[in-house]
Amino acid sequence: MTHELALLAALFKPHMQCTWTEPGKAPVRFRSDNMATPSGSLLYQRNYGTGFDEIIVYAYDTAHKRYVRSQLSSDGAEASAQSAGPVNGIWRLTGLHAKGAISWKRTGDVSRYWYDGVRGMGVCR
């Protein structure tokens, strides 16, 4: 795996159990499976649970020194985002996403993520 993607991959374990919580709504539990391609140039993530399934692909664009994230969901939604890398331990990807920029942080065995436009948080172990 490339050095850059290895940094990003450290946020994710190969198999994680996740819960998204948002005020006033029932928690959504889902599974996240993560793997790198044999060449180490792409990182795949599949999130799935009751009623949804999505594939996310991460790559590192060496020409522009940025990380690129592309997402396709079973409901037909598409999203893309980009990041220059972690700042103070937080990965923040901005771009075309309906919920706003997405941020991740890993502390010990827990990966947390949140969106700018939503008062909720995802926790994966």
C-alpha positions as CSV (number, residue, x, y, z in Angstrom):
1,M,0.0,0.0,0.0
2,T,1.3,3.5,-0.8
3,H,2.5,5.5,2.2
4,E,-0.3,8.0,1.8
5,L,-3.1,5.4,1.7
6,A,-1.6,3.6,4.6
7,L,-2.1,6.8,6.7
8,L,-5.7,6.9,5.7
9,A,-6.3,3.2,6.1
10,A,-5.2,3.5,9.8
11,L,-8.6,5.0,10.4
12,F,-10.3,1.8,9.4
13,K,-10.0,-1.8,10.6
14,P,-10.8,-4.6,8.0
15,H,-14.2,-5.2,9.6
16,M,-16.0,-2.7,11.8
17,Q,-19.4,-2.6,13.6
18,C,-20.7,0.9,13.3
19,T,-23.6,3.0,14.8
20,W,-24.8,6.3,13.5
21,T,-26.7,8.4,16.1
22,E,-28.6,11.6,15.5
23,P,-30.7,13.5,18.0
24,G,-34.4,12.5,17.8
25,K,-33.8,9.5,15.5
26,A,-33.3,5.8,16.1
27,P,-29.7,4.7,15.9
28,V,-28.7,3.1,12.6
29,R,-26.4,0.1,13.0
30,F,-24.3,-1.1,10.1
31,R,-21.1,-3.0,9.1
32,S,-18.1,-1.5,7.4
33,D,-15.6,-3.8,5.5
34,N,-12.4,-2.3,4.3
35,M,-9.6,-3.5,2.1
36,A,-6.8,-2.3,-0.2
37,T,-6.3,-3.4,-3.8
38,P,-3.4,-5.8,-4.5
39,S,-1.4,-2.9,-5.9
40,G,-2.0,-0.8,-2.8
41,S,-3.2,2.1,-4.9
42,L,-6.9,2.1,-3.9
43,L,-8.7,1.6,-0.6
44,Y,-12.2,0.2,-0.8
45,Q,-14.9,0.5,1.9
46,R,-18.3,-1.2,1.8
47,N,-20.9,0.0,4.3
48,Y,-24.1,-2.0,4.6
49,G,-27.0,-2.5,6.9
50,T,-30.8,-2.7,6.9
51,G,-32.0,-0.8,3.8
52,F,-28.7,0.5,2.4
53,D,-25.5,-0.6,0.8
54,E,-22.7,1.7,-0.4
55,I,-19.2,1.4,-1.9
56,I,-16.6,4.0,-1.3
57,V,-13.2,4.2,-3.0
58,Y,-10.3,6.2,-1.7
59,A,-7.2,7.1,-3.8
60,Y,-4.3,9.5,-3.5
61,D,-3.8,12.0,-6.3
62,T,0.0,12.5,-6.4
63,A,-0.2,15.3,-9.0
64,H,-2.3,17.5,-6.7
65,K,-1.2,16.0,-3.3
66,R,-4.7,15.2,-2.2
67,Y,-6.8,12.3,-1.2
68,V,-10.0,11.6,-3.2
69,R,-13.1,9.8,-2.0
70,S,-15.9,8.6,-4.4
71,Q,-19.1,7.0,-3.1
72,L,-22.0,5.2,-4.8
73,S,-25.0,4.1,-2.8
74,S,-27.7,1.6,-3.5
75,D,-30.3,4.4,-3.6
76,G,-28.5,5.9,-6.5
77,A,-26.8,8.7,-4.6
78,E,-23.3,9.7,-5.6
79,A,-20.8,11.8,-3.7
80,S,-17.2,12.8,-4.0
81,A,-14.8,14.6,-1.7
82,Q,-11.2,15.5,-1.3
83,S,-8.7,16.2,1.4
84,A,-5.1,17.4,1.7
85,G,-4.6,15.0,4.7
86,P,-5.0,15.0,8.5
87,V,-4.9,18.2,10.5
88,N,-4.4,17.7,14.3
89,G,-5.4,14.1,13.9
90,I,-8.7,14.8,12.1
91,W,-9.2,13.9,8.5
92,R,-11.6,16.3,6.8
93,L,-12.9,15.6,3.2
94,T,-14.7,18.4,1.5
95,G,-16.5,18.4,-1.8
96,L,-19.8,17.4,-3.3
97,H,-21.7,15.7,-0.5
98,A,-25.3,16.5,0.4
99,K,-24.6,16.4,4.1
100,G,-21.6,18.7,4.0
101,A,-17.9,18.0,4.6
102,I,-17.2,14.7,6.3
103,S,-14.6,14.4,9.1
104,W,-13.0,11.3,10.7
105,K,-10.9,10.8,13.8
106,R,-9.5,7.6,15.3
107,T,-8.8,7.4,19.1
108,G,-7.5,4.0,20.2
109,D,-9.8,1.3,18.9
110,V,-12.7,3.7,17.9
111,S,-13.1,5.6,14.6
112,R,-15.6,8.5,14.7
113,Y,-17.0,10.5,11.9
114,W,-19.4,13.4,11.4
115,Y,-20.8,15.7,8.8
116,D,-20.9,19.5,8.9
117,G,-24.6,19.7,8.0
118,V,-25.9,17.0,10.5
119,R,-26.0,17.0,14.3
120,G,-25.0,13.3,14.5
121,M,-22.0,11.1,14.8
122,G,-20.9,7.7,13.6
123,V,-18.9,5.4,15.8
124,C,-17.1,2.3,14.4
125,R,-15.2,-0.3,16.4
